[in-house]
Amino acid sequence: MRALANLFAALAALVLSAAPAAAHDQAGPPPPPAAPSATVAFQGGQWFDGERFAPDQWYAVDGRLTRQRPARVDVTVDLTGRWVLPPFVEAHNHDLQNSRFAAWSVDKYLAQGVFYSVQLCSKPETVADFVGMFGRPGTVDVRYAGACISSSDGHPLGIALRSAKDAGMEVTPEQMRSEWDVVDTLADLDRVWPAIAARKPSFVKLIVINSERYAANRADPELFGYNGLDPALVAPIAERAHAAGVPVFMHADSAHDFAVGVRAGVDVLVHLPGYRIAKGMTAADYRIPDEVIAEAARRGTVVVTTTVVAGHYAKRSPEQAAAIRATQQDNLRRLRAAGVKLAIGSDEVMGTVVDEVLHLDGLGVMPRAELLRRAVRDTAELMFPGRRIGRFEEGYEASLVAYGANPLTDLETLRRPVVRIKQGGLLAGAAPPPPAG
């Protein structure tokens, strides 16, 4: 089945997906890995403090930042004429979940100054062969889910079956369902939960899609494989996960899905409603009610933006493109005004969170300094709690990305980092072309 998993993940990467879940036997984000022993002096540069770029002086000792000059300096890195940011964090993707895309995606991330990624779906065995390439000084640090829970006729089954068919393979729904955790009833939850809990997941992911039409959609043969969980199951799953100390992330499409997740107490909603408008629905179905936004703020619910994937749907018609853009702007402005926690993630398997940052900037919903702060600081703290990353402060990991222009005036410079250092070690090289086919 591993071959099927890799086939599905690779082909699904060519279309929008919330693919199956990769899992790791970790109870939380990976610990800081071993750092280089060389001491580094960073000379010059304009350093981002969360609001602006300003001159500063830092050293790296044992892979950690300090302002105290060490007794010995092995390397001096000249950052004069450079603007320096903490590395980016990708809060939602699926490109490090399969062997075919993983190696290319690592280079793609590093070339774009993205050192951390959250991967939102498959099982431990599907990543066992290559997970060792992550979580080291010269590569990407990855946080995997430990379970991806959907219905027997739910996403990502439809994409999996379509991808296999396009590749000329004959597979059954039963074969593909083995790649994630299937729950249709409370009895199913009782059956699968012991195995999920035994994985000690970093988090579990639930898939809920247009739940206000749950019964009707399940009866529609055209939507077989594109549905999600019974919304009545979200709260029971969240209760079990939280009792085990496991956070819950949830795929939400519509505003109703968003409300279901907030009221069930899920920790992270991994999509902002409005990135698409499903057949038979209107933009109004994706406008989050003010009272739900207020409850999300009160509960501390995190929302991952994923606005850039709207491009897959907006191109269908100018009218839909305009409706999607207006819905995203409206939802984001009200979430931001209410103080809801926002993490920046793209769900764009052929791109990175840098694409999301640029798309968000184009929506014009927040000042650029705030957008950068959310992308590098807030997302690091929300997605990798306990890691000392995302800031330039004493004792934080000595990781940085430097640019030849000021991102506050030239955001496109984010695509062209000129210096990349992870835990005191210089990274070199550029991203190769994507895998063929």
C-alpha positions as MATLAB code, in Angstrom:
seq = 'MRALANLFAALAALVLSAAPAAAHDQAGPPPPPAAPSATVAFQGGQWFDGERFAPDQWYAVDGRLTRQRPARVDVTVDLTGRWVLPPFVEAHNHDLQNSRFAAWSVDKYLAQGVFYSVQLCSKPETVADFVGMFGRPGTVDVRYAGACISSSDGHPLGIALRSAKDAGMEVTPEQMRSEWDVVDTLADLDRVWPAIAARKPSFVKLIVINSERYAANRADPELFGYNGLDPALVAPIAERAHAAGVPVFMHADSAHDFAVGVRAGVDVLVHLPGYRIAKGMTAADYRIPDEVIAEAARRGTVVVTTTVVAGHYAKRSPEQAAAIRATQQDNLRRLRAAGVKLAIGSDEVMGTVVDEVLHLDGLGVMPRAELLRRAVRDTAELMFPGRRIGRFEEGYEASLVAYGANPLTDLETLRRPVVRIKQGGLLAGAAPPPPAG';
ca = [
       0.000    0.000    0.000;
       2.956    2.361    0.399;
       3.318    2.522   -3.365;
      -0.324    3.501   -3.669;
       0.142    6.140   -1.020;
       3.081    7.643   -2.853;
       1.235    7.538   -6.178;
      -1.774    9.240   -4.664;
       0.244   11.921   -2.937;
       2.354   12.682   -5.983;
      -0.549   12.950   -8.387;
      -2.727   14.754   -5.897;
       0.025   17.344   -5.694;
      -0.951   18.425   -9.192;
      -4.415   19.412   -8.024;
      -5.719   21.142   -4.918;
      -5.978   18.717   -2.028;
      -6.048   18.365    1.688;
      -4.280   15.063    1.242;
      -3.995   12.186    3.700;
      -2.020   12.572    6.789;
       1.555   11.879    7.597;
       2.207   10.903   11.172;
       5.163   10.714   13.471;
       5.504    9.084   16.894;
       6.090   12.436   18.555;
       4.019   14.065   21.235;
       4.740   17.540   19.947;
       6.933   19.586   17.654;
      10.475   18.244   17.148;
      13.059   19.381   19.686;
      15.832   21.675   18.546;
      18.376   19.481   16.776;
      22.100   19.540   17.399;
      23.682   22.781   16.250;
      27.058   23.537   14.680;
      29.922   24.194   17.067;
      31.367   27.154   15.127;
      30.754   30.612   16.526;
      29.512   33.240   14.079;
      29.511   37.020   14.111;
      26.827   38.728   12.043;
      28.126   42.074   10.841;
      25.726   44.823    9.769;
      22.281   44.293    8.367;
      18.813   45.659    9.066;
      17.022   43.205   11.365;
      13.234   42.811   11.624;
      11.948   43.433   15.149;
       8.295   42.709   14.434;
       7.495   46.241   13.375;
      10.420   47.552   11.332;
      13.961   46.812   10.177;
      16.718   48.329   12.291;
      20.470   47.866   12.821;
      21.422   45.217   15.380;
      24.371   43.059   16.431;
      24.152   39.309   16.943;
      26.378   36.290   17.356;
      25.655   32.585   17.035;
      27.069   30.279   19.698;
      26.132   26.591   19.598;
      23.420   27.482   17.097;
      21.783   30.079   19.389;
      21.613   33.857   19.167;
      23.403   36.040   21.663;
      24.399   39.690   21.848;
      27.400   38.784   24.005;
      30.543   38.617   21.902;
      32.099   35.157   22.391;
      35.741   34.728   23.264;
      36.328   33.176   19.848;
      34.706   34.027   16.509;
      35.185   31.408   13.807;
      33.187   33.007   11.005;
      32.000   36.525   10.207;
      28.946   36.904    7.970;
      28.681   40.352    6.404;
      25.018   41.394    6.157;
      25.706   44.990    5.192;
      23.038   46.167    2.761;
      20.785   43.227    3.658;
      17.370   43.083    5.294;
      17.073   40.189    7.734;
      13.974   38.174    8.675;
      13.449   35.056   10.764;
      12.746   32.073    8.469;
       9.205   31.440    7.262;
       6.882   28.773    8.617;
       4.476   26.916    6.303;
       1.361   26.288    8.408;
      -0.482   24.077    5.872;
       0.894   21.831    3.174;
       1.101   18.198    1.987;
       4.285   18.148   -0.064;
       6.569   16.446    2.478;
       4.258   13.447    2.907;
       5.481   11.265    0.045;
       8.890   10.096   -1.119;
       8.537   11.363   -4.687;
       8.017   15.006   -3.758;
       9.814   15.214   -0.430;
      13.402   15.750   -1.632;
      12.427   18.373   -4.212;
      10.132   20.100   -1.750;
      12.903   20.405    0.834;
      15.088   22.285   -1.640;
      12.094   24.365   -2.723;
      11.427   25.382    0.887;
      15.029   26.221    1.706;
      15.467   28.246   -1.500;
      12.449   30.355   -0.456;
      13.624   30.830    3.137;
      11.008   28.442    4.576;
      12.629   26.310    7.291;
       9.545   24.867    9.024;
       6.448   23.096    7.708;
       3.255   21.562    9.087;
       2.103   18.552    7.059;
      -1.564   17.836    7.424;
      -2.293   14.189    6.674;
      -1.150   10.472    6.520;
       0.031    7.615    8.717;
       3.477    6.833   10.202;
       4.226    4.071    7.730;
       3.796    6.363    4.722;
       6.670    8.600    5.827;
       8.893    6.042    7.562;
      11.279    5.678    4.614;
      12.198    9.356    4.349;
      11.239   11.159    7.564;
      14.870   10.973    8.672;
      15.838   13.626    6.126;
      13.997   16.255    8.183;
      14.649   17.923   11.525;
      18.393   18.541   11.069;
      20.369   21.794   10.810;
      20.700   21.745    7.018;
      17.140   20.783    6.165;
      13.498   21.520    6.997;
      11.866   20.865   10.364;
       8.477   19.200    9.932;
       5.502   18.750   12.210;
       3.283   15.867   11.101;
      -0.223   14.959   12.133;
      -0.767   11.505   13.584;
      -4.211   10.941   12.112;
      -6.376   12.272    9.318;
     -10.013   11.443    9.966;
     -12.675   11.537    7.260;
     -15.839    9.676    6.312;
     -15.930    6.540    4.157;
     -17.115    8.682    1.226;
     -15.069   11.721    2.201;
     -12.173   13.757    0.950;
      -9.458   12.827   -0.017;
     -10.965    9.617   -1.442;
     -12.272   11.283   -4.606;
      -8.888   12.762   -5.470;
      -7.144    9.475   -4.677;
      -9.407    7.480   -6.990;
      -9.211   10.047   -9.769;
      -5.424   10.224   -9.536;
      -5.096    6.442   -9.695;
      -7.399    6.307  -12.712;
      -5.404    9.020  -14.476;
      -2.290    6.932  -13.899;
      -3.921    3.852  -15.408;
      -4.174    1.998  -12.106;
      -7.155    0.033  -10.901;
      -7.711    0.503   -7.199;
     -10.750    0.140   -4.996;
     -12.111    2.624   -2.475;
     -11.258    0.097    0.251;
      -7.603    0.085   -0.765;
      -7.341    3.856   -0.729;
      -9.257    4.290    2.535;
      -6.533    2.371    4.345;
      -4.323    5.437    3.949;
      -6.296    7.500    6.484;
      -8.706    6.960    9.388;
     -12.346    6.357    8.438;
     -15.108    7.317   10.858;
     -18.819    7.371   10.006;
     -20.299    6.667   13.441;
     -19.462    6.775   17.130;
     -18.938    3.009   16.928;
     -16.274    3.624   14.263;
     -14.635    6.173   16.534;
     -14.552    3.618   19.354;
     -12.905    1.150   16.999;
     -10.176    3.392   15.553;
      -9.358    5.628   18.502;
      -7.083    3.191   20.410;
      -4.808    2.896   17.357;
      -4.764    6.672   16.866;
      -3.948    7.289   20.528;
      -1.150    4.704   20.381;
       0.596    6.792   17.707;
       1.015    9.633   20.209;
       0.135   12.142   17.497;
       1.386   15.694   17.408;
      -2.179   16.552   16.395;
      -5.147   14.964   14.650;
      -6.806   16.439   11.598;
     -10.532   16.226   10.864;
     -12.092   16.806    7.454;
     -15.453   18.579    7.409;
     -16.885   19.856    4.121;
     -20.156   21.749    3.620;
     -21.615   20.141    6.720;
     -24.886   22.044    6.469;
     -25.604   19.759    3.505;
     -24.115   16.623    4.996;
     -27.061   14.280    4.417;
     -27.924   15.578    0.947;
     -24.317   15.520   -0.205;
     -23.821   11.934    0.913;
     -26.849   10.969   -1.154;
     -25.401   12.634   -4.264;
     -23.290   10.136   -6.264;
     -21.362   12.968   -7.920;
     -19.936   13.911   -4.512;
     -18.769   10.419   -3.563;
     -15.242   10.855   -2.238;
     -15.603   14.607   -1.760;
     -17.585   14.732    1.470;
     -16.431   14.870    5.072;
     -17.266   13.836    8.599;
     -20.723   13.938   10.108;
     -20.590   17.291   11.941;
     -22.096   15.583   14.999;
     -18.846   13.637   15.388;
     -16.545   16.643   15.606;
     -17.164   17.381   19.288;
     -16.784   13.744   20.445;
     -13.506   13.409   18.548;
     -12.233   16.704   19.938;
     -13.161   15.620   23.470;
     -11.191   12.385   23.163;
      -8.212   14.095   21.638;
      -8.104   16.821   24.256;
      -8.459   14.262   27.051;
      -5.287   12.674   25.642;
      -3.549   16.046   25.382;
      -3.688   16.039   21.576;
      -4.590   19.217   19.635;
      -7.258   19.051   16.929;
      -6.888   20.662   13.508;
      -9.926   20.766   11.201;
     -10.442   21.290    7.482;
     -13.419   23.644    7.074;
     -14.939   24.802    3.798;
     -18.116   26.718    4.564;
     -18.996   29.181    7.294;
     -21.177   26.445    8.810;
     -18.141   24.142    8.983;
     -16.181   26.932   10.646;
     -18.917   27.336   13.277;
     -19.036   23.584   13.891;
     -15.302   23.555   14.567;
     -15.296   26.600   16.822;
     -18.210   25.354   18.913;
     -16.696   21.871   19.193;
     -13.515   23.401   20.573;
     -11.076   22.441   17.820;
      -7.739   24.166   18.184;
      -6.933   25.069   14.584;
      -9.157   25.605   11.538;
      -6.831   24.936    8.622;
      -8.783   26.814    5.942;
     -10.323   30.256    5.840;
     -13.835   29.827    4.359;
     -14.146   31.442    0.967;
     -11.259   29.983   -0.993;
     -13.891   28.369   -3.249;
     -17.650   28.483   -3.800;
     -19.076   25.003   -4.234;
     -21.753   24.121   -6.773;
     -25.185   25.162   -5.513;
     -23.759   27.521   -2.895;
     -23.207   31.269   -2.855;
     -20.670   33.620   -1.324;
     -23.087   34.141    1.580;
     -22.525   30.510    2.616;
     -18.866   31.349    3.257;
     -19.294   34.557    5.249;
     -18.464   33.758    8.878;
     -21.096   35.200   11.247;
     -19.864   37.882   13.609;
     -20.960   35.899   16.666;
     -18.894   32.891   15.540;
     -15.859   35.109   15.014;
     -16.346   36.494   18.536;
     -16.497   32.969   19.944;
     -13.356   31.971   18.025;
     -11.541   34.938   19.565;
     -12.790   34.033   23.049;
     -11.749   30.381   22.699;
      -8.346   31.177   21.178;
      -9.107   29.273   17.975;
      -6.342   29.540   15.377;
      -7.254   30.081   11.712;
      -4.811   29.197    8.913;
      -5.286   31.546    5.961;
      -4.739   29.405    2.773;
      -6.054   32.226    0.576;
      -3.720   31.612   -2.368;
      -5.436   28.329   -3.309;
      -8.387   30.434   -4.421;
      -6.518   30.811   -7.684;
      -7.494   27.250   -8.614;
     -11.168   28.233   -8.423;
     -11.183   31.937   -9.250;
     -10.057   31.272  -12.810;
     -13.342   29.519  -13.555;
     -15.114   32.834  -14.083;
     -14.563   36.543  -13.421;
     -17.736   36.611  -11.315;
     -16.547   33.816   -9.066;
     -13.096   35.372   -8.808;
     -14.614   38.643   -7.593;
     -16.903   36.885   -5.118;
     -14.048   34.823   -3.693;
     -11.795   37.845   -3.309;
     -14.494   39.900   -1.587;
     -15.360   37.021    0.761;
     -11.750   36.464    1.745;
     -11.236   40.161    2.399;
     -14.403   40.444    4.457;
     -13.694   37.368    6.585;
     -10.073   38.315    7.195;
     -10.839   41.906    8.131;
     -13.426   40.851   10.701;
     -11.251   38.020   12.102;
      -8.357   40.433   12.459;
     -10.512   43.131   14.067;
     -11.805   40.607   16.611;
      -8.305   39.489   17.529;
      -8.608   35.920   16.222;
      -5.239   34.206   15.981;
      -4.082   33.873   12.369;
      -1.382   31.520   11.076;
      -0.050   31.849    7.542;
      -0.167   28.729    5.381;
      -0.673   28.072    1.693;
      -1.917   24.487    1.033;
      -0.142   25.024   -2.279;
       1.864   21.884   -2.929;
       3.769   23.328   -5.890;
       4.505   26.547   -3.991;
       5.275   27.738   -0.478;
       3.986   30.045    2.213;
       5.808   32.867    0.389;
       3.090   32.611   -2.284;
       0.504   32.967    0.478;
       2.220   36.047    1.914;
       2.230   37.735   -1.483;
      -1.425   36.846   -2.093;
      -2.456   38.168    1.315;
      -0.606   41.389    0.615;
      -2.611   41.722   -2.592;
      -5.849   41.435   -0.616;
      -4.878   44.563    1.299;
      -6.290   43.470    4.650;
      -3.337   44.344    6.884;
      -0.173   46.483    6.868;
       2.901   44.788    5.463;
       4.828   44.839    8.744;
       1.946   43.049   10.444;
       1.786   40.496    7.644;
       5.500   39.728    8.000;
       5.186   39.504   11.775;
       2.311   37.049   11.485;
       4.209   34.987    8.913;
       7.508   34.638   10.742;
       6.713   35.191   14.442;
       3.069   34.377   15.142;
       2.960   31.324   12.876;
       6.153   29.955   14.443;
       4.709   30.292   17.929;
       1.323   28.838   16.972;
       2.568   25.921   14.883;
       5.787   25.024   16.723;
       4.999   25.827   20.367;
       7.987   25.399   22.623;
      10.545   26.052   19.869;
      12.557   29.231   20.271;
      12.134   30.347   16.675;
      10.529   33.250   14.826;
      12.280   36.071   16.697;
      15.681   37.630   17.044;
      16.069   37.374   20.796;
      18.640   36.093   23.245;
      18.788   32.306   23.250;
      16.647   31.840   20.143;
      17.840   29.559   17.372;
      20.347   31.323   15.139;
      18.314   31.034   11.952;
      17.757   33.882    9.523;
      17.046   34.798    5.915;
      18.528   37.958    4.389;
      17.361   39.848    1.306;
      18.828   42.400   -1.063;
      15.863   44.783   -0.722;
      13.537   45.928    2.028;
      10.457   43.612    2.054;
       8.350   46.438    3.449;
       8.755   48.295    0.166;
       9.501   45.396   -2.203;
       7.681   42.252   -1.109;
       8.724   40.362   -4.239;
      12.232   40.264   -2.764;
      10.951   37.406   -0.579;
      11.297   35.171   -3.631;
      15.024   35.971   -3.854;
      16.814   35.470   -0.526;
      20.550   36.026   -0.766;
      21.674   34.571    2.587;
      20.073   31.680    4.471;
      21.401   30.454    7.812;
      19.849   27.689    9.904;
      21.051   27.251   13.472;
      24.320   28.980   12.696;
      25.017   27.038    9.505;
      25.072   28.595    6.041;
      22.753   27.002    3.479;
      23.708   26.918   -0.185;
      22.087   25.866   -3.453;
      18.801   26.577   -5.212;
      15.629   24.630   -5.846;
      15.753   22.113   -8.728;
      12.867   21.838  -11.201;
       9.797   19.945   -9.912;
       9.525   16.185  -10.468;
       8.456   15.336  -14.008;
       4.950   14.033  -14.710;
];
